[in-house]
Amino acid sequence: MTFILPFFMFGCGKTTDNEINFSSSSETTEQFSEKTNASGNETVSSETTIESESKTDNKSKILVAYFSATGTTRPIAEEIANVTGGDLFEIVPVQPYSEEDLDYSNDNCRANQEQNDDTARPEISDTIENIDEYDVVFIGHPIWWGIEPRIIDTFLESYDFSGKTMVDFCTSGGSGISESESNLKEICPDSVWLEGKRFLESSSHDDIADWVDNMNF
């Protein structure tokens, strides 16, 4: 089987203290370093306090959940949380992705196997206990083989997002977001989906702020 390797990066007011309550399946989680061709360990605590500078004044409680295998999606997600005043939650896999797992030249690498299996659902290390409190949920991820990584499907299937306003965003140097958006809408058909956006690694604060400012939530 021949694959076309996509180019992607592995990857509103006053200051507020935003806290996400979530439980961890283990005391510490080892995570693949979010830098290309590097590895390391990261500890995820069972409760995190997030500080962000809100740039828009709104009454909706916002969550920015993201998966960033090599670090490119993370700063975009952080800036969205900063602009919206939303809480930030990193989707961390129980089994970290190693360099070998992300070796797309190898048809049998973990990432390729998962993307070729519609039923693959990588396990997530943490859960959000107060998901019902959020009105708006941003979902961020890189594009793998033209679609969202399967761990995003795991996340969406883990909670009831019915009635919530949802927004998909991705990082990619070439592949679009349309197929990812379609897949996510199928998983959460009872949510209200706003138009998503693909960001480049070089996307600026203004790029993100302009996008958010044009949303109606």
C-alpha positions as CSV (number, residue, x, y, z in Angstrom):
1,M,0.0,0.0,0.0
2,T,1.4,3.4,-1.0
3,F,0.9,6.4,1.2
4,I,1.5,10.1,0.5
5,L,3.4,11.5,3.5
6,P,1.7,14.7,4.6
7,F,3.7,17.6,5.8
8,F,2.7,18.4,9.4
9,M,4.2,19.6,12.6
10,F,4.5,17.1,15.4
11,G,3.2,17.5,16.4
12,C,-10.6,38.9,26.3
13,G,-10.5,40.8,29.4
14,K,-8.7,40.5,32.7
15,T,-6.2,37.9,33.7
16,T,-7.9,34.9,35.3
17,D,-6.8,31.7,37.0
18,N,-8.3,28.7,35.2
19,E,-8.4,25.3,36.7
20,I,-9.2,21.9,35.2
21,N,-10.1,19.1,37.5
22,F,-9.0,15.8,36.1
23,S,-8.0,12.4,37.4
24,S,-4.9,10.5,36.3
25,S,-4.8,6.7,35.7
26,S,-1.3,6.7,37.1
27,E,0.7,8.8,39.5
28,T,3.1,10.0,36.7
29,T,2.8,9.8,33.0
30,E,5.8,9.4,30.7
31,Q,5.4,11.4,27.6
32,F,7.3,11.6,24.3
33,S,9.1,14.9,24.1
34,E,7.2,17.4,22.1
35,K,10.2,18.2,19.9
36,T,11.0,16.5,16.6
37,N,13.7,13.9,16.9
38,A,13.9,14.2,20.7
39,S,12.6,12.2,23.6
40,G,12.1,12.8,27.3
41,N,9.7,12.4,30.3
42,E,7.0,14.6,31.5
43,T,4.9,14.3,34.7
44,V,1.2,15.0,34.6
45,S,-0.3,16.1,37.9
46,S,-3.8,15.0,38.9
47,E,-4.9,18.7,39.2
48,T,-3.7,21.6,37.2
49,T,-4.1,25.4,37.6
50,I,-3.9,27.3,34.4
51,E,-3.2,31.0,34.2
52,S,-4.3,32.8,31.0
53,E,-4.9,36.3,29.7
54,S,-8.4,36.6,28.4
55,K,-8.7,38.8,25.4
56,T,-12.4,38.5,24.8
57,D,-15.1,39.1,27.4
58,N,-17.7,36.3,27.2
59,K,-19.9,34.4,29.7
60,S,-19.3,31.0,28.2
61,K,-17.0,28.6,30.0
62,I,-14.4,27.4,27.5
63,L,-12.2,24.3,27.3
64,V,-9.2,24.0,24.9
65,A,-8.3,20.3,24.6
66,Y,-5.4,19.4,22.4
67,F,-3.1,16.5,21.4
68,S,0.5,17.5,20.4
69,A,2.8,14.6,19.6
70,T,5.8,16.7,18.8
71,G,5.0,20.1,20.1
72,T,3.6,22.1,17.1
73,T,0.0,22.1,18.2
74,R,0.7,23.0,21.8
75,P,1.6,26.7,21.3
76,I,-1.5,27.2,19.1
77,A,-3.7,25.7,21.8
78,E,-2.1,27.8,24.4
79,E,-2.7,30.9,22.5
80,I,-6.3,30.0,21.9
81,A,-6.7,29.5,25.6
82,N,-5.0,32.8,26.2
83,V,-7.2,34.7,23.8
84,T,-10.5,33.1,25.0
85,G,-9.7,32.8,28.7
86,G,-10.4,29.1,28.4
87,D,-9.0,26.2,30.4
88,L,-6.3,24.2,28.8
89,F,-6.2,20.4,28.8
90,E,-3.5,18.3,27.1
91,I,-4.7,14.9,25.7
92,V,-1.8,12.7,26.8
93,P,-1.7,9.0,25.7
94,V,-1.2,6.3,28.3
95,Q,1.4,4.8,26.0
96,P,3.7,7.7,24.8
97,Y,4.6,7.9,21.1
98,S,8.3,7.2,20.6
99,E,10.3,8.3,17.5
100,E,9.9,4.8,16.2
101,D,6.1,5.0,16.7
102,L,6.1,8.1,14.5
103,D,8.4,6.8,11.7
104,Y,6.0,7.2,8.8
105,S,8.4,5.6,6.4
106,N,7.7,2.4,8.2
107,D,4.3,1.0,7.2
108,N,4.2,-1.0,10.5
109,C,4.9,1.9,12.8
110,R,2.4,2.5,15.5
111,A,1.0,5.8,14.0
112,N,0.5,4.2,10.6
113,Q,-1.2,1.1,12.1
114,E,-3.6,3.3,14.1
115,Q,-4.5,5.6,11.3
116,N,-5.2,2.6,9.0
117,D,-7.6,1.2,11.6
118,D,-10.9,3.0,12.0
119,T,-11.5,1.2,15.3
120,A,-8.2,2.2,16.9
121,R,-8.7,4.2,20.1
122,P,-5.4,4.9,22.0
123,E,-6.0,5.2,25.7
124,I,-5.8,8.6,27.3
125,S,-4.0,9.0,30.7
126,D,-6.3,11.6,32.3
127,T,-10.0,12.4,32.5
128,I,-11.8,15.6,33.0
129,E,-14.1,15.5,36.0
130,N,-16.0,18.7,35.4
131,I,-16.7,18.4,31.6
132,D,-20.4,19.4,32.2
133,E,-19.3,22.8,33.2
134,Y,-18.0,23.8,29.8
135,D,-20.2,25.4,27.1
136,V,-17.6,25.7,24.3
137,V,-14.9,23.1,23.5
138,F,-12.0,23.6,21.2
139,I,-10.4,20.4,19.9
140,G,-6.8,20.7,18.6
141,H,-4.5,18.2,16.9
142,P,-2.0,17.7,14.1
143,I,-3.2,16.1,10.8
144,W,-2.0,12.5,10.3
145,W,-2.7,11.0,6.9
146,G,-5.3,13.7,6.2
147,I,-7.3,13.2,9.3
148,E,-7.2,13.6,13.1
149,P,-5.1,11.2,15.1
150,R,-7.2,8.4,16.5
151,I,-6.6,9.6,20.1
152,I,-8.9,12.5,19.3
153,D,-11.6,10.0,18.6
154,T,-10.9,8.4,22.0
155,F,-11.4,11.8,23.6
156,L,-14.6,12.7,21.9
157,E,-16.1,9.3,22.6
158,S,-15.2,9.5,26.3
159,Y,-17.7,12.3,27.2
160,D,-21.1,13.6,26.3
161,F,-20.7,16.7,24.3
162,S,-24.4,17.0,23.3
163,G,-25.6,20.6,23.1
164,K,-22.1,22.0,23.5
165,T,-20.5,24.3,21.0
166,M,-17.5,22.6,19.4
167,V,-14.6,23.9,17.3
168,D,-12.0,21.8,15.5
169,F,-8.5,23.2,14.9
170,C,-5.4,21.6,13.6
171,T,-1.8,22.2,12.6
172,S,-0.6,21.2,9.2
173,G,1.7,22.4,6.5
174,G,-0.4,21.1,3.7
175,S,-3.3,18.9,4.5
176,G,-6.6,20.6,5.1
177,I,-9.0,20.2,8.0
178,S,-12.2,19.3,6.2
179,E,-12.0,15.5,6.5
180,S,-11.1,15.9,10.2
181,E,-14.1,18.2,10.8
182,S,-16.4,15.7,9.1
183,N,-15.1,12.8,11.2
184,L,-15.5,14.8,14.5
185,K,-19.1,15.8,13.6
186,E,-20.0,12.2,13.0
187,I,-18.7,11.3,16.5
188,C,-20.6,14.2,18.1
189,P,-23.6,14.8,15.9
190,D,-25.6,16.5,18.7
191,S,-23.1,19.2,19.2
192,V,-23.1,22.6,17.6
193,W,-20.1,22.8,15.4
194,L,-18.5,26.1,14.4
195,E,-16.2,26.3,11.4
196,G,-12.7,25.0,12.2
197,K,-9.3,26.2,11.1
198,R,-5.9,24.9,10.0
199,F,-3.0,26.8,11.5
200,L,0.6,26.9,10.3
201,E,3.5,26.7,12.8
202,S,4.2,30.4,12.0
203,S,0.6,31.5,12.8
204,S,0.6,34.6,14.9
205,H,-1.4,35.9,17.9
206,D,-3.3,38.2,15.5
207,D,-4.2,35.2,13.3
208,I,-5.7,33.4,16.2
209,A,-7.3,36.4,17.8
210,D,-9.0,37.4,14.5
211,W,-10.4,33.9,14.1
212,V,-11.7,33.7,17.6
213,D,-13.2,37.3,17.4
214,N,-15.3,36.2,14.4
215,M,-16.9,33.4,16.3
216,N,-20.4,33.6,17.8
217,F,-20.5,31.7,21.0
